[in-house]
Every structure is written in C-alpha cells, then in structure tokens.
C-alpha cells in the first residue's frame, strides 16, 4: 500500500488543495489496521528510527515510518521540500516558526500543532518547524516528503536559531 501511495504521486503537487488530498490519503493509511501488527521496532528513549517504506528512484515523493523515543527534540529546521506527517501512535508537538532574520537564520515561534493518532500536519518547502515527543512512550508517524531524505541538503544546513525573548 505504501508503494502504491507514492507511485500515484509521480510529481509534486502544484496546488494546496492537492496537498490536502494527499494528506487525507496519508491519514487514512495511518489509521489502517496495517500498523496494529507491524513488525517495525519502536524507538528506545532518546533514539530515533527511520524506516524506508517507499523511496522514489526518480527523486520524487518518498514515504518513511519514523519512530521517535521519549525525550527526542529536533531544533527548528526546514525540509527544502513539502512534507506531510500523519500520526499513528504517540504524540509529537510541532512548533512552527516565522523568520525574524533570514541572514542570521533566526526565527520566532508562531504556532503549535500536536500530531497524534489520526492527525496530519502539512508543511511547505520553506516552512520551519521543530518537534518534541510528548509522553513517556515512543511515537510512530508516517512522513511523506516531496523527495527522498538522502537528496535533501545536510540537516545542519537547514537548522535555525530561536530568537532570545
């Protein structure tokens, strides 16, 4: 089912409405019974596991299962491609940021979204967000990106600093 979902997305969505339709399809997949007996190991406390479910060979949309353990926090970053995140298990707080200084890569918090089971988050290619696992258990989330992770710029080059209050 993961491969079929990605193959239907041979090109990146050009309109926001198309991205919302993709998000709905991913939400349905995240809520399916496939994950009740999945053999993917959950992440330990303070660790992250990423499983490739359907990676494009043509630098197109690619789907991953991500399990973050309790205590995992990512700094503000952008993906440089669109992304849709759908919750399967556990809760992850996503903070969105507005750019205060593009030259200095400084941001300020703007909104927060809790991505739990059955919830989705859509990010544009320049959107900046951070993540924080909520609760004592690990998370399971589907991450659909506009291109494979190995094609993205190095993570360190996509990180921003939060402005001092």
N, C-alpha and C positions, 0 to 999 in steps of 0.2 A: 504494500500500500504506500509506503514512503517513496519508493522509486516512481510509482505512478503519479503521485502528487507533484514531484519535482519535474517529471517529464512533461506534464501539462503546462509548466512554466518555462518553456524554452526561451522566452525573452523576459526582460524585466518589465514590470507594469509601468505604463506611462501615465496612468491617472490614479488618483487617490481612491476612487471607487473600486478600481481593480484590486488595489492593495487590500481594501476592506473585504473583498470577496475571497482573496487568498487567506486572510486572517480567519475568516469564518470556516473555510475548509480545514485549516490547521487546528482550529478549536475543536471541530468535530473529530478529527483524528486523535487529538489529545484526550478526548473524552471516551474514545472507543475502548472496548474490552481488551484490545491488544496489550495494553500496559499492565493488566492485572496479573498476568503470568509471565511477564517479560523476564528474560534471563540476564539483563544488563545489571551489573553490580551497582549498588548505591555508593556514593562517595562517603568516605570517612570524615570525621570532624576536621575542619581546616583544609580539606583537599577538594579538588575539582576533577571530574571525569568527563571527557567528551567522546561520544560515540558517533562515528560517521554512519548515517542511515542511508543517504543518497547524495553523493557528491558528483557534481556536474563535471564531465570531461571537457566541456566547451566553455569553461569559465562562466557558467550560468548559475542559476539558483541551486543552492545546496542545503540539505537538511541534516541537522545534528540533534542528538539527545544529550542534554547536559545535566549532570548531577553534581550539585554543589553541596558540600558538607556544611554543618553548622559552623558559624563563625566566618564564613567566606564573605569578603567585601571586595568589590572592584572599584577602583578610582574612577572619576569622571573620564569618559572616553567617547569617541565617535567610531563608527564602523567603516565609514567611507563607502558604504553600500546600504541599501534598505535592509531592514530586518523585521521579522515578525516572531514574537516569542509567545508560546502558548503553555500554560501551566498544566501539569499532570498531577503532581504531588508536592506538597510543601509550599511555603510562601517566600517570595523574594520581593523585597522593596526595591523599586526602581525610582531613582530620583532623576528628574530631567533638569537641565541647566540652560541658562541663557548666557551668551558670550558677553563678557564685560570688556575684554581686551583680546582681540584676535592675535595681535603681535606677540603678546606675552602669554597667550593661551590660558587666560584667567576667566573663570565662569562664576556665576551666582546661581543658587538653587531657584527653580521656578515651580515645579510641581512634583508630586509623589504619586506613584501608582503601585498598588500591591498586586503582583501577579501570582495568583493561587490557582488551584484546580479549576479548569474551565474558563479561565480568564486569559485575554490576549493583550499584547502591547505591540503597537506598530511604531517603528522608528524610521524616519527618513535618513538618507545617506549622510546628512550633516548634523543630525540630532545628536546631542551629547547626553549621556546618562551614566549613572553608577548603579551598582547593585549591592544588596545586603541580604543575606539569608536570615529569615525570621524564624525563631523557634529552635528547638533542640535537635530536630531531625534534618536529614538531607532533603534536597529538592530534586525533582525531575521536571525538566522543561524541554519542549521542542524549540529549537532555534532554526529558523529558516532565513538564510541570508541571500542577497542578490548575487553573490559569487562565493566560491569556496574560501574557507578561512585561510588556507595557505596562499591565496592570491592577494590577501589584504596587506597593507603596509604593516610593518612591525608594530606590535601593540604599544611599545614605549613611545613611538612617534605619534600616537593617537590620544595620548593622555593629556588632561587639562588639570589646572590647579584651581581650587576653590578660593575665591576672594576672602580676605580677612574681614570679619564683621566690623 
